[in-house]
Amino acid sequence: MLGEEHRVRRDYFVDEAGDPVLFNSRKQVVVGKDGCSRFFILGALDVPDPIALEKDLQDLRRQLLADPYFQGVPSFDPARGKTAIAFHAKDDVAEVRREVLGLLLRHELKFYAVVRDKHEVVGEVRRRNARDPRYRYRQNDLYDNLVERLFKDRLHKGKEFHVWFAQRGSSDRTAALRRALEAARSRFQRRWGKESSAPIHVAATIPSRCICLQAIDYFMWALQRRYERNEGRFLDMVWDKVGLVIDADSKETGYGSYYTRDRRLPTVLRPEPASTAERPSSSTNLGEPQPAMEALDSSLE
């Protein structure tokens, strides 16, 4: 990989795991219940050579499709729109997952993620409602705040940035995502006095069109399995590719916990939550870090 200071162009591929849903239509908390995740995670994969990664993923998929071992496997049926079209960790069979994870290990990649415990977000929403009864939680607010948090230290080294988001829904949110990225860069400039006017190109698309989104999908799936099921073997396999994972709601410190290639996630992440009504939160404003957190973000870059 080229030195961090010498890479002219940077390509980031962004995906989510879990969902930002907190309440049902009757305003009841549904976090952690059937069909609703406990955690919402946003991640980005820094890929120095997207063309090479795309080629290798495409070649692997063609090889697997031609392998008689997989004949009759439902996910290999093009009509189902799964492995035959694009790799997707949730849908791929175990043998395919192992091949994809092994391929990812052969590439120079760096993975970043921010994890929110949605029970903590519920507490933040309720406290804000107590201050302002007109406030209404919007799922996009949580997503956009995590975009800003995720990229706060990612947009000052390079002459050009390309950020590819896995498309969410049918509405075009490119402008909102660009604003979140610009806000992230502005926060870094205010904090550290380092200015950058490098262009940021933003696109939202689907993994079958943007092949490298299939790679970040695998990292996100592995991290989500670790948090939601405490199943760590998939994440352990690719942990050497981790740049930084921020657990924004961990109680280890007053500002969340930071995990790097050299500092792995603990064996037990956290106990089941108590009531969210009065529980204090280590984060504010749906993901905006406190000053101590900002300093630590940069020191671990």
TORBA-268573 format. One record per residue (C-alpha): x, y, z. Coordinates in steps of 0.05 Angstrom, whole numbers, padded with zeros to 5 digits, always signed. Layout:
XYZ
...
***
This chain:
+00000+00000+00000
+00025+00070-00015
+00043+00112+00046
-00017+00146+00078
+00011+00215+00060
+00024+00197-00013
-00042+00169-00037
-00072+00219-00085
-00140+00187-00091
-00179+00151-00037
-00238+00106-00048
-00284+00089+00011
-00341+00040+00007
-00396+00048+00059
-00449+00001+00084
-00492-00009+00145
-00511-00068+00189
-00574-00073+00229
-00627-00019+00222
-00640+00050+00252
-00711+00030+00274
-00727+00046+00347
-00803+00048+00352
-00864+00016+00319
-00924+00054+00294
-00952+00057+00365
-00888+00089+00391
-00868+00026+00428
-00795+00009+00433
-00779-00051+00388
-00703-00051+00394
-00676-00122+00399
-00743-00155+00385
-00759-00200+00327
-00741-00166+00262
-00707-00106+00295
-00633-00105+00311
-00604-00083+00378
-00545-00048+00345
-00538-00001+00286
-00470-00002+00253
-00440+00040+00198
-00374+00020+00166
-00326+00042+00112
-00274+00003+00074
-00212+00041+00050
-00192+00006-00015
-00126+00031-00047
-00136-00010-00111
-00211-00018-00125
-00199-00043-00196
-00157-00102-00172
-00207-00119-00116
-00265-00116-00164
-00230-00161-00215
-00213-00213-00162
-00284-00214-00135
-00313-00221-00204
-00263-00276-00223
-00279-00314-00158
-00353-00311-00170
-00345-00338-00241
-00301-00394-00216
-00352-00414-00163
-00410-00411-00211
-00372-00459-00257
-00356-00507-00200
-00401-00569-00203
-00396-00573-00127
-00446-00516-00123
-00494-00543-00175
-00565-00540-00147
-00548-00493-00090
-00608-00445-00087
-00566-00382-00079
-00530-00399-00144
-00595-00395-00183
-00594-00329-00222
-00669-00323-00215
-00661-00315-00140
-00614-00255-00149
-00564-00277-00095
-00494-00306-00103
-00504-00314-00178
-00510-00238-00182
-00467-00213-00125
-00434-00237-00062
-00475-00223+00000
-00451-00254+00065
-00521-00264+00093
-00543-00305+00032
-00478-00339+00013
-00466-00411+00036
-00409-00426+00084
-00361-00450+00030
-00370-00385-00008
-00360-00343+00053
-00294-00376+00068
-00270-00363-00004
-00290-00290-00002
-00259-00278+00067
-00195-00310+00043
-00194-00265-00018
-00203-00203+00024
-00143-00222+00066
-00100-00220+00004
-00116-00146-00010
-00091-00083+00024
-00154-00059+00059
-00171-00019+00121
-00238-00025+00156
-00270+00029+00199
-00336+00025+00236
-00379+00061+00288
-00427+00020+00331
-00488+00047+00367
-00529+00009+00418
-00600+00029+00399
-00624+00024+00471
-00577+00082+00485
-00606+00120+00425
-00676+00109+00453
-00653+00142+00518
-00625+00201+00479
-00690+00209+00440
-00732+00208+00503
-00688+00259+00539
-00692+00304+00478
-00767+00296+00476
-00770+00317+00549
-00734+00381+00531
-00771+00393+00465
-00838+00357+00458
-00840+00376+00384
-00778+00335+00369
-00789+00272+00327
-00737+00219+00316
-00719+00207+00243
-00680+00146+00222
-00638+00185+00172
-00613+00230+00228
-00579+00171+00262
-00549+00148+00196
-00523+00217+00177
-00493+00229+00245
-00455+00164+00240
-00430+00184+00171
-00402+00247+00201
-00371+00209+00259
-00342+00155+00214
-00308+00204+00166
-00286+00259+00214
-00213+00236+00208
-00216+00206+00139
-00220+00267+00093
-00156+00306+00102
-00103+00259+00071
-00111+00257-00004
-00124+00301-00064
-00189+00269-00084
-00241+00228-00048
-00292+00179-00076
-00344+00154-00027
-00390+00099-00050
-00452+00086-00007
-00494+00023-00009
-00561+00050-00032
-00616+00054+00021
-00688+00054-00003
-00711+00089-00066
-00701+00162-00048
-00639+00200-00071
-00601+00221-00009
-00536+00238-00044
-00541+00312-00024
-00553+00295+00049
-00494+00247+00050
-00449+00299+00018
-00470+00349+00072
-00453+00298+00126
-00384+00287+00095
-00371+00361+00090
-00392+00370+00162
-00343+00316+00182
-00286+00351+00146
-00306+00418+00176
-00305+00390+00246
-00235+00363+00236
-00212+00430+00209
-00240+00467+00268
-00209+00419+00317
-00140+00412+00287
-00131+00471+00241
-00118+00427+00180
-00156+00451+00120
-00172+00412+00057
-00208+00432-00006
-00200+00365-00041
-00263+00346-00079
-00309+00294-00049
-00347+00253-00100
-00408+00217-00072
-00449+00161-00103
-00503+00115-00077
-00510+00050-00115
-00521-00025-00107
-00468-00080-00097
-00481-00114-00164
-00460-00049-00198
-00405-00028-00149
-00368-00093-00136
-00327-00067-00077
-00391-00057-00038
-00393-00132-00034
-00327-00130+00005
-00352-00081+00057
-00415-00123+00063
-00373-00180+00088
-00337-00138+00140
-00403-00110+00165
-00435-00179+00168
-00377-00205+00209
-00379-00146+00257
-00454-00151+00265
-00449-00225+00281
-00400-00208+00336
-00446-00156+00367
-00514-00188+00357
-00495-00262+00368
-00428-00258+00403
-00400-00301+00346
-00330-00276+00332
-00296-00326+00286
-00312-00289+00222
-00289-00222+00249
-00227-00255+00279
-00208-00280+00210
-00204-00210+00181
-00185-00171+00243
-00117-00153+00214
-00154-00108+00165
-00186-00067+00221
-00165+00006+00225
-00213+00028+00279
-00278+00004+00309
-00313+00054+00354
-00363+00027+00404
-00396+00093+00419
-00438+00067+00477
-00388+00022+00513
-00383+00036+00588
-00309+00022+00592
-00297+00097+00591
-00339+00159+00591
-00333+00168+00516
-00340+00098+00487
-00287+00047+00469
-00237+00045+00412
-00213-00020+00381
-00155-00027+00332
-00115-00082+00299
-00075-00086+00364
-00133-00079+00412
-00188-00129+00399
-00260-00129+00422
-00270-00158+00493
-00297-00229+00501
-00361-00202+00531
-00384-00137+00499
-00439-00116+00547
-00497-00145+00588
-00569-00141+00569
-00594-00069+00578
-00636-00043+00635
-00692+00007+00622
-00670+00062+00575
-00714+00115+00607
-00663+00141+00658
-00598+00110+00635
-00543+00161+00621
-00510+00158+00554
-00437+00163+00534
-00457+00197+00469
-00495+00260+00454
-00538+00285+00397
-00548+00217+00365
-00474+00203+00355
-00437+00269+00362
-00373+00254+00400
-00350+00293+00461
-00284+00332+00458
-00243+00277+00492
-00271+00228+00441
-00250+00272+00383
-00178+00275+00407
-00175+00199+00415
-00205+00190+00345
-00146+00226+00314
-00093+00194+00358
-00115+00126+00333
-00118+00145+00260
***
